[in-house]
Amino acid sequence: MGGSAAAAPPAPAWMAAGARRWLEEAGVAFDGSDRRAFNALPLAGARVSLAEAGRAVCSLRVTAELTDAEGNWHPGAIAAAADDVCAAAIMSVEGIIKVSVHYDISYFSPAKLHEEVELDGRVVEQKGKMTAVTVEIRKKDSGELVAIGRQWMSTTRPKKDQASSKL
């Protein structure tokens, strides 16, 4: 994480645990039924391998509900899943979920129905209420790049350690 000359102290363990739990539960309907919430579908069946120290990594298999007529992972589903992984990376070090204020995603190759993909989100810089994050999405078997996303995320409420300073 950049943005200052001095290294930030490690985040409390509860932040990483909360980020992992949030990401694992993102693909589950809120009421425990089979009915999916809006944000649940893009991460349905995701397996979280890491959520700590400003990084979140998970993998998932592309399901029929997430594909277009040609069997490709739908770009909107890719963007939604990437957004959630970036939010979890931030949560692992800041303890809060932020919202996207600028989002740029580039698509390189399609992932097909039943292919397994890995999403790797990383915090790259923090400035006041704003946090920059990136995500790489690759096919798990070949490592082929599917997409890269970059975004700035923000909160409207001050973090506890910044409550007394101007944001």
trRosetta pair geometry for C-beta under 8 A, 3 or more apart (Angstrom, degrees):
i j d omega theta_ij theta_ji phi_ij phi_ji
1 8 6.3 -22 79 18 131 130
1 54 5.3 -147 -55 -101 111 165
1 93 7.0 178 -56 156 151 171
1 123 5.1 -3 -96 115 101 110
1 124 6.9 157 -120 180 50 11
1 125 6.5 139 -167 -101 65 25
1 126 5.7 7 -176 -3 119 105
2 124 6.4 -4 16 159 102 63
2 125 4.4 -32 64 -99 91 87
2 126 7.9 162 72 19 47 62
3 125 4.6 125 -52 -162 105 84
3 126 5.1 -127 26 59 163 56
3 127 5.3 -150 -141 -67 128 76
4 8 7.2 94 54 -56 128 87
8 93 7.8 70 108 -176 145 122
8 126 7.9 27 -52 46 152 137
10 53 7.3 -42 -141 -103 90 88
11 15 4.5 -72 157 56 122 144
11 16 6.6 131 94 -39 118 89
11 52 7.9 -165 63 -163 118 70
11 53 7.1 -173 26 -95 110 43
11 54 7.9 142 -12 -41 134 76
11 92 6.6 129 74 143 158 59
11 93 4.3 -147 -52 -134 145 55
11 94 7.4 -74 -117 -42 133 27
11 95 7.3 -179 -165 -42 117 90
12 15 5.4 106 68 -7 75 99
12 95 7.4 25 51 -71 106 124
13 16 5.9 -57 -158 39 46 108
13 17 6.1 42 149 -17 75 109
14 17 5.5 -55 -142 43 36 113
14 18 5.9 40 156 -23 68 107
14 95 7.3 36 101 -114 91 110
15 18 5.8 -55 -146 37 27 111
15 19 6.4 29 154 -20 63 106
15 91 6.6 -172 -175 153 83 60
15 92 5.7 103 134 -171 93 30
15 93 6.2 101 136 -95 144 11
15 94 6.9 146 -152 54 135 22
15 95 4.3 -84 -108 -76 103 79
16 19 5.7 -53 -147 35 31 112
16 20 6.4 32 155 -18 64 105
16 51 6.0 146 -168 114 71 74
16 52 3.7 24 -135 -107 130 86
16 53 7.1 15 -93 -21 124 56
16 92 4.7 43 -106 -152 61 89
17 20 5.9 -53 -149 36 31 111
17 21 6.3 28 155 -16 65 108
18 21 5.8 -55 -144 39 31 110
18 22 6.1 32 157 -21 66 108
18 91 6.2 -116 106 159 99 113
18 92 7.9 -178 68 -96 78 47
18 95 6.6 60 58 -137 148 65
19 22 5.8 -54 -144 37 28 111
19 23 6.3 24 158 -15 64 109
19 51 4.2 -165 110 165 103 116
19 52 7.2 167 62 -73 131 45
19 56 6.3 -123 159 -88 120 117
19 88 4.6 115 -173 -170 94 76
19 89 7.4 103 -165 -74 141 13
19 91 4.0 155 -96 97 94 103
19 92 3.8 -57 5 -69 166 75
20 23 6.0 -61 -148 40 27 107
20 24 6.1 25 156 -17 65 110
20 48 5.6 148 -151 133 79 152
20 51 3.8 172 -76 57 71 134
20 52 7.5 -4 -49 -48 109 81
20 88 7.6 95 -74 -169 29 120
20 92 7.7 71 -36 -97 71 103
21 24 5.8 -57 -143 39 28 110
21 25 6.1 14 161 -7 65 114
22 25 6.1 -67 -144 47 24 101
22 26 6.4 47 151 -51 62 95
22 87 7.9 -99 127 116 134 104
22 88 6.0 -175 86 -107 108 93
22 91 6.1 -23 42 112 150 169
22 97 7.2 -166 -168 -74 158 116
23 26 5.5 -31 -150 -2 33 121
23 43 7.3 -127 -171 -169 66 154
23 46 7.1 -93 160 110 87 138
23 48 5.1 108 104 -92 121 134
23 51 5.6 -171 18 -88 141 145
23 56 5.9 176 -78 -162 156 130
23 58 6.2 -163 161 -49 127 142
23 84 6.8 131 -122 150 77 100
23 85 7.0 63 -129 -109 122 56
23 88 4.1 32 -66 -107 116 153
24 27 7.7 -72 175 30 33 95
24 28 8.0 15 134 -9 63 117
24 46 7.3 -146 -120 90 42 97
24 48 5.1 -84 -71 0 85 132
25 28 5.1 -64 -158 35 60 117
26 39 6.2 -77 -165 137 89 103
26 40 6.5 -179 157 -114 50 52
26 43 4.4 25 105 68 108 151
26 46 7.1 -1 68 38 103 139
26 84 5.2 116 -168 -171 159 142
26 88 7.8 -91 -33 -59 141 123
27 40 5.5 100 -151 -169 28 70
27 41 7.7 86 -137 -105 71 6
27 42 7.8 -115 -99 80 86 46
27 43 3.9 -120 -66 109 96 80
27 44 4.3 158 -164 -96 107 30
27 45 6.0 -125 163 9 154 34
27 46 5.0 162 -28 15 143 95
27 60 7.8 167 -86 -108 152 134
28 32 7.6 3 166 -104 109 44
28 40 6.1 -110 62 -140 17 119
29 32 6.5 -98 85 6 95 8
29 33 5.2 -65 99 62 151 65
29 34 6.8 91 -7 143 147 6
29 35 5.2 104 -132 81 151 58
29 36 5.2 -113 -81 -104 94 35
29 37 5.7 139 -135 -17 59 82
29 40 5.6 28 -80 -124 48 177
30 37 5.1 63 -15 -50 101 136
30 40 7.6 -131 -30 -55 70 132
31 35 7.1 9 52 62 113 108
36 40 4.3 -150 -164 83 88 121
36 41 4.8 86 149 -63 150 84
36 44 6.8 -48 -114 -77 137 123
37 40 4.3 97 50 -12 77 113
37 41 8.0 -150 75 -19 45 77
38 41 7.4 -63 -177 12 26 103
39 42 7.1 -54 -167 30 49 103
39 43 7.6 5 155 18 73 109
39 80 7.0 -160 -132 -180 65 114
39 84 6.7 133 -174 -83 108 126
40 43 6.9 -94 -166 56 36 85
40 44 6.3 61 149 -72 77 86
41 44 5.5 -21 -148 -27 37 116
41 65 6.1 -109 -162 129 115 129
41 66 7.0 168 154 -77 97 92
41 77 7.3 -83 120 -125 100 104
41 80 8.0 25 78 107 85 149
42 66 6.7 108 -118 -114 54 121
42 77 4.8 176 -113 -161 93 73
42 78 7.9 -161 -150 -54 118 12
42 80 4.0 -172 -42 97 162 112
42 81 4.0 -146 156 -60 113 82
42 84 6.8 159 89 3 121 134
43 46 4.3 -36 -174 -16 84 135
43 58 7.4 27 -146 111 107 152
43 60 6.6 -145 -148 -68 50 152
43 81 5.5 143 -69 -123 77 88
43 84 5.7 -86 -45 87 136 158
44 60 7.4 102 75 -154 49 134
44 63 6.5 -41 83 12 121 146
44 65 7.4 27 36 65 150 134
44 66 7.9 -162 39 -44 110 121
45 60 5.5 112 93 -144 88 95
45 61 6.2 -52 120 40 140 87
45 63 6.9 117 18 -42 141 126
46 58 4.6 30 178 159 112 135
46 59 7.0 155 -153 77 68 31
46 60 4.4 -48 -96 -72 67 112
46 81 7.7 163 -79 -147 133 111
47 58 6.1 163 79 -160 41 83
47 59 5.4 -17 58 59 96 82
47 60 7.0 162 12 -78 70 58
48 51 5.7 -15 -178 -27 128 115
48 56 7.4 -49 -143 -166 103 87
48 57 7.4 117 -161 84 59 54
48 58 4.6 -39 -99 -97 55 104
49 57 4.9 -46 65 100 98 105
49 58 6.5 165 10 -101 75 42
49 59 6.9 39 -18 -4 116 96
50 55 5.9 -11 127 113 121 103
50 56 6.6 -176 100 -140 73 30
50 57 4.2 36 45 34 101 105
51 55 7.5 -148 -126 98 29 57
51 56 4.7 25 -111 -116 78 84
51 57 7.6 -144 -60 29 58 57
51 88 5.5 -65 -133 161 116 115
51 89 7.6 -123 -140 -87 70 45
51 91 7.9 -10 -180 81 112 100
51 92 5.2 -161 166 -84 71 126
52 55 6.7 -10 70 57 47 82
52 92 5.1 -159 -112 -170 24 129
53 92 6.6 -39 22 135 25 124
53 93 6.7 51 -154 -74 20 106
54 89 5.7 37 179 175 45 89
54 90 7.6 26 -132 -96 66 34
54 92 6.1 -151 -58 84 23 110
54 93 4.6 9 -68 -29 77 140
54 122 6.3 50 137 -161 89 62
54 123 3.6 -89 -160 35 106 116
55 89 5.6 -5 -124 -130 16 101
55 92 7.0 -63 45 69 39 157
55 120 7.3 -14 -166 -172 99 79
55 121 6.8 158 -155 88 49 59
55 122 5.1 -4 -105 -104 82 75
55 123 7.3 -108 -59 13 51 78
56 85 5.1 -170 99 -169 118 72
56 86 7.6 -155 46 -80 123 15
56 88 3.9 92 -100 100 163 109
56 89 4.2 -119 3 -64 98 72
56 92 6.3 176 -62 -22 93 133
56 119 7.9 -7 112 112 88 96
56 120 7.8 169 88 -152 49 37
56 121 4.6 -1 57 58 92 108
57 85 7.8 53 -100 -158 22 120
57 118 6.7 3 -171 -178 93 102
57 119 7.0 174 -146 88 47 55
57 120 4.9 4 -108 -110 91 73
57 121 7.4 -164 -71 27 47 65
58 85 6.3 -141 27 -107 106 111
58 118 7.3 180 96 -149 32 62
58 119 5.6 -5 60 55 77 98
59 116 5.8 27 173 177 114 101
59 117 6.5 178 -150 90 72 40
59 118 4.5 -33 -94 -96 91 73
59 119 7.4 171 -89 14 38 69
59 140 5.7 55 -142 -83 130 132
60 81 7.3 -114 31 -146 145 145
60 116 7.1 -174 98 -146 26 67
60 117 6.3 -15 61 58 71 83
60 119 7.6 7 11 -3 100 109
61 114 6.2 -11 -179 -152 107 39
61 115 7.1 172 -149 89 65 27
61 116 5.0 -38 -93 -92 72 73
61 117 7.9 143 -104 14 25 70
62 66 5.7 -124 -159 82 74 122
62 67 6.4 83 161 -66 110 101
62 73 4.6 -98 -126 -82 134 105
62 111 5.4 165 -49 127 145 108
62 112 6.6 164 72 105 148 29
62 113 5.6 -126 109 -120 108 28
62 114 6.3 -48 67 7 84 17
62 115 5.2 20 17 53 118 75
62 116 7.8 -148 -3 -82 75 25
62 117 6.6 61 -45 -6 96 113
63 66 5.3 85 60 12 72 103
63 67 7.5 -141 101 -15 39 96
63 113 7.5 20 -175 -144 14 77
64 67 5.8 -63 -148 26 37 114
64 113 6.1 34 -87 -134 61 120
66 73 5.7 -4 132 -140 106 73
66 74 5.7 -138 173 20 58 98
66 77 4.2 145 -154 -177 95 169
67 70 7.8 -124 169 73 102 51
67 71 5.2 -6 177 -149 143 32
67 72 6.0 140 -152 68 87 29
67 73 6.0 -57 -98 -90 71 32
67 74 6.1 170 -135 -33 16 85
67 112 7.7 36 -119 -164 129 45
67 113 5.0 -23 -63 -75 158 93
68 71 7.3 -57 67 12 63 17
68 72 5.2 -7 35 58 105 86
68 74 5.1 125 -49 -91 84 83
71 112 5.5 22 134 -155 100 87
71 113 4.4 -73 -165 -9 93 114
72 110 4.1 -59 -137 -161 116 132
72 111 7.1 107 -161 65 67 44
72 112 6.2 -52 -103 -100 50 57
72 113 8.0 -75 -62 -30 14 73
73 77 6.1 -117 178 78 81 119
73 78 5.8 91 132 -61 112 101
73 110 6.6 165 33 -169 80 75
73 111 4.2 12 0 71 131 96
73 112 7.2 -104 -22 -66 81 10
73 113 7.9 169 -60 -65 66 44
73 115 7.6 -89 -39 57 117 111
73 117 7.3 3 -61 -23 166 149
73 146 7.4 7 58 -166 139 139
74 77 4.3 83 68 7 95 107
74 78 7.0 -160 93 -10 49 83
75 78 5.4 -50 -146 34 36 116
75 79 6.3 36 156 -19 67 104
75 105 8.0 152 -171 107 96 132
75 107 6.1 -59 -114 -72 110 147
76 79 5.7 -52 -146 36 32 111
76 80 6.3 31 155 -18 65 106
77 80 5.8 -52 -144 37 32 111
77 81 6.3 30 157 -16 65 107
78 81 6.1 -61 -150 39 27 107
78 82 6.2 26 155 -18 65 111
78 105 7.3 153 116 168 107 149
78 107 7.3 91 91 -102 161 107
78 111 7.8 136 -90 28 117 117
78 137 6.5 -157 -159 57 104 176
78 146 7.0 -144 -133 138 135 119
78 147 5.6 99 166 9 136 157
79 82 5.7 -56 -144 38 29 112
79 83 6.3 35 155 -25 63 105
79 103 7.4 87 -163 154 108 135
79 105 5.5 -144 -105 7 93 165
79 149 7.2 135 -126 -97 65 138
80 83 5.7 -51 -149 31 30 115
80 84 6.7 28 153 -16 62 104
81 84 5.8 -56 -154 36 33 111
81 85 6.5 31 152 -18 66 106
81 119 6.1 -145 138 -67 106 158
81 137 7.9 85 96 -103 116 135
82 85 5.8 -55 -147 36 33 110
82 86 6.4 34 154 -18 66 106
82 105 6.5 122 73 -108 161 131
82 119 6.2 -153 -100 -145 62 127
82 121 7.3 144 -164 -81 63 109
82 135 4.5 164 -157 88 96 155
82 137 6.4 -80 -86 -48 108 124
82 147 6.9 -86 -67 102 146 127
82 149 4.5 107 161 6 144 155
83 86 5.9 -56 -150 37 29 111
83 87 6.4 31 152 -20 64 106
83 100 6.0 -64 -138 -43 112 134
83 103 7.0 -17 -94 -123 104 142
83 149 7.7 -101 -63 157 57 161
83 151 7.3 38 -113 -2 74 168
84 87 5.6 -52 -147 35 33 114
84 88 6.5 33 153 -19 64 104
85 88 5.7 -52 -150 35 33 112
85 89 6.6 40 149 -24 64 101
85 119 4.5 -138 -63 134 166 127
85 120 7.7 34 161 32 140 2
85 121 3.9 167 134 -25 94 131
85 135 5.5 103 88 -120 121 134
86 89 5.6 -48 -151 29 35 114
86 90 6.7 32 152 -14 64 102
86 100 7.9 66 88 -83 137 101
86 121 4.5 -153 -83 -147 48 134
86 133 4.1 130 -156 114 104 145
86 134 7.7 169 -108 63 110 7
86 135 5.4 -92 -62 -46 96 119
86 149 7.0 -98 -50 103 134 124
86 151 5.9 60 166 51 168 122
86 153 6.7 160 134 -35 114 137
87 90 5.8 -56 -155 37 34 110
87 91 6.2 36 149 -22 67 108
87 97 5.3 25 -178 -147 116 84
87 98 6.4 -162 -128 51 82 67
87 153 6.7 166 -96 -132 70 163
88 91 5.3 -51 -142 37 35 115
88 92 6.5 45 155 -31 64 99
88 121 6.6 109 62 65 88 143
89 92 5.9 -50 -157 21 29 115
89 93 7.7 -3 156 7 58 102
89 121 4.0 -136 -32 119 132 106
89 122 5.9 -146 -155 -101 150 14
89 123 5.3 -178 142 -38 108 80
89 133 5.6 135 76 -138 132 129
90 93 6.7 -82 -163 47 35 89
90 94 5.4 -22 167 25 78 122
90 96 7.6 -48 130 77 104 64
90 97 7.5 106 86 -130 113 36
90 98 5.4 -53 120 16 160 115
90 123 5.9 119 -89 -85 60 113
90 131 5.1 117 -119 103 120 157
90 133 6.2 -84 -51 -63 100 136
90 153 6.0 -97 -48 75 162 141
91 94 6.5 -76 -115 59 25 81
91 95 6.5 57 -163 -121 62 9
91 96 6.5 -138 -113 72 73 20
91 97 5.7 -3 -78 -78 116 61
93 123 6.1 -76 29 5 141 161
94 98 7.5 23 83 -34 149 113
94 126 7.6 165 -73 -122 122 139
94 131 6.9 -108 -32 -64 151 152
94 159 6.3 -92 -165 -107 98 135
95 159 7.7 111 56 -142 103 104
96 155 5.9 22 122 -89 140 151
96 157 7.8 -146 -149 71 158 105
96 159 6.8 -140 3 -103 135 87
98 131 6.1 148 22 34 167 117
98 153 3.7 109 109 147 123 110
98 154 5.7 152 -169 64 115 12
98 155 4.9 -91 -113 -54 86 84
99 153 6.2 165 79 -156 23 85
99 154 6.5 -37 62 63 74 65
99 155 7.3 119 15 -93 80 48
100 103 4.7 10 -176 -53 137 115
100 151 5.2 -49 -132 -175 102 137
100 152 7.4 105 -156 78 60 50
100 153 5.5 -49 -91 -100 45 80
101 130 7.4 -73 38 -119 138 98
101 151 7.9 134 47 178 54 91
101 152 5.3 -50 62 98 96 98
101 153 6.6 145 6 -122 83 26
101 154 4.9 23 -24 9 132 116
102 151 6.0 173 92 -150 60 65
102 152 4.5 34 44 35 101 103
103 149 6.9 -14 -168 -168 85 109
103 150 7.8 162 -152 87 42 47
103 151 4.3 -2 -106 -106 67 115
104 149 6.9 157 87 -154 50 60
104 150 5.0 -9 62 60 100 90
104 151 6.9 176 22 -76 63 64
105 147 5.7 13 -179 178 101 122
105 148 7.2 175 -151 89 59 42
105 149 4.1 -18 -102 -101 88 89
105 150 7.8 179 -79 22 48 56
106 147 6.4 167 86 -154 48 71
106 148 5.3 -1 54 56 98 87
106 149 7.7 -176 21 -79 60 45
107 110 7.9 30 174 -77 115 57
107 146 7.2 -34 -148 159 71 61
107 147 4.9 -27 -106 -98 57 99
108 144 7.9 -156 108 161 118 83
108 145 4.6 16 65 110 155 99
108 146 6.2 171 54 179 92 12
108 147 6.3 -174 10 -82 83 40
108 148 7.4 52 -25 -6 117 87
109 139 7.8 -52 92 -26 121 118
109 144 5.6 -45 61 150 150 118
109 145 6.6 108 18 85 104 59
109 146 5.8 -87 67 -111 74 49
110 146 7.3 35 -157 -139 11 91
111 115 4.8 -141 -174 79 88 135
111 117 5.1 -19 -127 -65 161 128
111 137 7.8 -88 -30 146 137 114
111 139 6.0 172 -109 -88 99 90
111 146 5.0 -9 -39 -116 107 138
112 115 4.9 93 58 -17 69 120
115 139 5.9 -49 171 -134 126 101
115 140 7.7 167 166 25 78 90
115 141 7.6 -100 -154 10 89 114
116 139 7.4 95 80 -166 56 62
116 140 4.0 -34 107 24 101 137
116 141 6.8 103 56 -29 98 86
117 137 5.8 15 172 -177 123 94
117 138 6.7 163 -156 85 76 34
117 139 5.9 -54 -103 -105 73 41
117 140 6.0 -150 -105 -28 15 87
117 146 6.1 -16 -134 -7 129 155
118 137 7.2 173 85 -149 46 51
118 138 5.5 -14 57 61 93 84
118 140 5.1 107 -27 -88 99 83
119 135 5.9 -5 -171 -173 91 115
119 136 7.7 165 -151 83 45 44
119 137 5.1 -11 -101 -102 73 85
120 135 6.5 154 78 -154 46 62
120 136 5.0 -10 58 56 103 89
120 137 7.7 -178 20 -78 70 39
120 138 7.6 6 3 10 112 103
121 133 5.9 12 -175 174 97 119
121 134 7.2 175 -147 90 55 41
121 135 4.3 -21 -95 -96 76 94
122 133 6.5 165 84 -155 39 74
122 134 5.5 -11 58 58 90 85
122 135 7.5 163 15 -84 66 47
123 126 6.7 8 177 -51 121 98
123 131 6.0 -46 -138 -179 104 114
123 132 7.4 106 -164 80 59 55
123 133 5.4 -43 -100 -99 49 85
124 132 4.9 -58 67 104 96 102
124 133 6.4 156 7 -110 86 27
124 134 5.7 48 -30 -6 129 102
125 131 7.2 173 92 -156 52 50
125 132 4.2 22 51 38 93 117
126 130 7.4 163 -156 94 47 55
126 131 4.9 -10 -108 -109 77 82
126 132 7.6 -137 -66 22 38 71
127 130 5.0 -10 69 68 85 101
127 131 7.8 172 27 -82 58 39
127 132 7.9 36 7 -15 98 97
128 162 7.3 131 -148 -160 56 155
128 167 4.8 125 -168 -160 110 75
129 154 5.0 51 132 -155 99 90
129 155 5.3 -129 -163 53 99 73
129 156 7.6 60 -165 -88 146 20
129 158 7.3 -87 -86 -105 102 54
129 159 7.9 176 -107 -16 64 92
129 162 8.0 -164 -70 104 68 157
129 167 5.1 60 -33 180 104 128
130 152 5.4 -13 -164 -172 107 109
130 153 7.3 143 -153 74 56 38
130 154 5.1 -27 -95 -90 64 95
131 152 7.1 149 74 -157 38 58
131 153 5.2 -25 63 63 92 89
131 154 7.4 168 17 -80 71 44
132 150 7.3 -5 -170 -173 94 89
132 151 7.4 172 -148 93 54 38
132 152 5.5 -31 -94 -97 67 71
133 150 7.5 171 89 -151 48 47
133 151 5.7 -13 61 63 88 83
133 152 8.0 150 18 -98 72 24
133 153 6.3 8 7 2 118 115
134 148 7.0 -13 -172 -174 101 90
134 149 6.7 160 -159 87 52 57
134 150 5.2 -16 -105 -101 80 72
134 151 8.0 156 -90 20 37 63
135 147 7.9 14 105 107 96 93
135 148 7.1 166 85 -156 56 46
135 149 4.4 4 51 53 100 103
136 145 7.0 -69 -166 -129 98 93
136 147 7.9 173 -155 92 40 51
136 148 5.6 -11 -106 -108 67 80
137 145 7.5 92 79 -163 58 58
137 146 4.4 -63 111 66 100 110
137 147 4.6 15 45 53 119 84
137 148 7.4 -154 21 -73 76 37
137 149 7.7 47 -14 -5 106 99
138 143 5.4 -11 174 -158 134 42
138 144 6.4 152 -159 73 80 35
138 145 5.7 -45 -101 -99 83 43
138 146 6.1 179 -104 2 23 89
139 142 4.9 17 91 46 121 92
139 143 6.7 -43 69 13 76 11
139 144 4.6 15 26 50 117 90
139 146 6.2 118 -42 -49 74 106
145 148 6.9 -13 -170 -42 120 94
155 158 7.9 160 101 -80 115 14
155 159 7.4 100 61 -54 146 78
158 162 5.0 -135 -172 94 101 93
158 163 4.7 135 110 -98 132 56
158 167 5.7 -153 -101 -42 98 140
159 162 4.6 63 58 23 87 106
159 163 7.2 -119 89 -44 41 73
160 163 5.9 -21 -153 -24 32 116
162 165 5.2 -71 -160 48 69 104
162 167 6.2 77 150 -81 127 103
